[in-house]
Amino acid sequence: MKLFISAIFILCFIVFIGCDKKKKGSEPVPAIVIRKDTAQLKKEIAPARSPIINIVDSFIPKSTILYIKDSAATSERISFKLGAIFGSKFNKTIKDNKISIIGPPMVWYKSSNAPFYFEAGYPVNKKPLKPAKKILTKSIGGTHAVVAHFYGHYSSTYVGYEVLAEWLKERKKKRSGQPYEIYVTDPFDKNSLPADPYKVRTDIVFPYK
């Protein structure tokens, strides 16, 4: 599990890649924020093999998220912060409240400039009655979402964001919340070696209405 957590956050830079203009008389659409390293790839050498992206139009059931809000002074510090959060920050709340983690780690990226803000958490089976200091809960879901099941080099995940944005545009749909990422598959194999990236799955979720 430690290897899984550390691998998730090796590449943790973020950048703002665009926001929708507010239309008169309507609510602003939340900005899309992704990790900086993925956006930089456009100016660098892309992997020889394209990622595999399976698009699923889905309905996300309601769930309770146990999460922490945090920030990092530099993009390099994000990986350390996230590693600590998923390594032990939730342990006391989970133990004291007898709750269970019911899904893989999830991250919402909130800003593109230092200090870098983010939220990181897990879905849990119930809301804790007495959460530890700085541990928060929120409900998500109960909405439609288009999801990219992404397989490939993580540095190419910006492609998944672009595909989802185009999917919504073609269907004249609007995002109803900030995108988030779910780290579904352990990026290390049973021998603690990096797994084939095309067998490692990251879900990119765009809630929409």
N, C-alpha and C positions, 0 to 999 in steps of 0.2 A: 504493500500500500504506500509506503514511503517513497518507493521508486516511482510509483504512479503519480503521486502528488508532485514530486520534484520535476518530473518530466513535463507535466502539464504547464508548468510555469517557467520553463527555460526561456521561452520567447514571450515576454509579457509587455512589450512596448505598445502604446496605443496612439491613435491619431484620429482626428475628426475627418471624415471623408465626405461630408456633405449634409445639408439639412434642407428640408422643404420649406419654401416660403409660406408665411402665414397668409391665408386668403381672408378677404374681408368677410366678417361675420362668422368665421369658423375657428375652431381650436387649432393651435399650432401642432404640427406633426413632430413628434420627438426626433431628434437628430440621430443619425446612424454613427456609431463610434466603433472602430475596430482597432486592433493592435497595430502599432506603428510598423513592425517588421513586415506585415503582410502588404501594407500599402507601398512600402519601399520597393517591393519586388518588381513593381511596374517599371522602375528605373534601372533595375539590375537584370541579371541573367535568370530567367525562369527555369524551373526544373524541366528536364527533357520530356518528361511524361506529364500530361495534363491530369488534374485531379478527377476523381469520379464523384459526381454530384447527383444524388437522387432527390428529386423534389416531391414532397408529400403535402397535399392540402389536408389539414387536420383540424380537429377540435381539441383544444387543450383543456382537460378537466381541471377543476379547481384543486389546488394543493397549498399546503402551508410550507413556507420557506423559512428556515432558520438561517440568519445571515448577519454579516458584520459590514458596516460601512468603514472604509479606511481610505487613506491617501498615501501617496509617495511623493517625496520632494523631487525625485528624478525618475525617469522611465526605468533605469536600471534597478531601482529599489522595489519596483512592483513585484518582481519574482520572489524576493525575500518576504515581503508582506504576505503574499498569497500562500506561499509555502508554510508560513507560520499559522495562518488562519486555518488551513485545511489539515495541518499537522496535529494541532492540539486545542485550538481556541474553543471548540464546541464541546469538548469532552465533559467538562463539569456540568454544563446545562443538560446534556444528554443523560448523564448518569443520575443527577439529582432529580430529574423530572421523569425518569424512566420512559424516555421516548426513543424512537428508532429512526435512523436515516433510511430512507426508502428509495433513494436514487443517487445518481452520480453528481459530482460537483458542478455548480453553475456559477457563471460570472456575468455581471452587467458592467459594462465600461461606461463611465459617466462624463469624462472630460478629455480634452485634447491638449491642454496646456498645464504646465506645472503650477500648483501641485495637482497630481493626477488622482482623480477620485474614481472609486469603483465600489461595487458591492459583490460579495462572494458568499455563497452559502450552499446548503443542501436542502432537498425536500425531506420533510419529516412526517411521521404518522399523526402527530397532534401538536397543538400549540403548548409550549411549556408554561406552567403556572408561575414559576420563579426562575426566569432566565438569569444567567450570570451577567455581570456588568458588560455593557456594550453589545450584548447579544440581542438582536432584534428579530421580529417575525413579520411576515407579510403574506398575504394570500395572492396567488396568481392564478391564471387560467379562467375557465368559464368563457372562453372566447375562441374564435377561429384563429388559426395561425398557419402560415406556410413555412415548412421546415426543410432545410437542406441537410440531408445525410451526407456529410463530406468525408471522403476518403482520399488521402494523399498527403503531400508535404504540407505541414501547417502553414508555412510561409505563403501558400497559395490560397488560403481561405478567403482572401478578398474576392476571389472569383465567385465563391458561394454567395457573398453579400450582393454582388452585382447581379447574379442570376435571380436572386429573390426579389431584388428591387425591380427588375425587368418583368418578372412574373406578375407582380402587383400592378405595374403600370399597364401592361397589356390587358388586364382584367378590370382596370379602373377601380382598384381597391386602394384604401389608405391604411397605413400602419396605425395601430391604435396604442402602441406602447414601444418602449425601447427594445431593440433586438438583444438577445442574450445567447450565450454559448453554453452547451452542455457537453462535458467531456466523458463520452460514453465508454470508450475502450481504453484499456491499459496500453500505453505505448511501448511497454517492455514485455518481452516474452517470458516463458517460464524459466529461462536461463539468465534472466536479468540483462538481456541484450536488447538493443533497440528493435522493436518489431517493424515489420514491413509497413511503411506508412500507408500503403493502400489497403491495409487490413485494420487500420486504426480509424475509428469513427468519431467525428465531432459533429454534433447537431447545432446548426445555426437557426435560431427561431425568430421569425418575424410575426408577432401578433398583428391581426388586421381586422378591419370592419368593412 
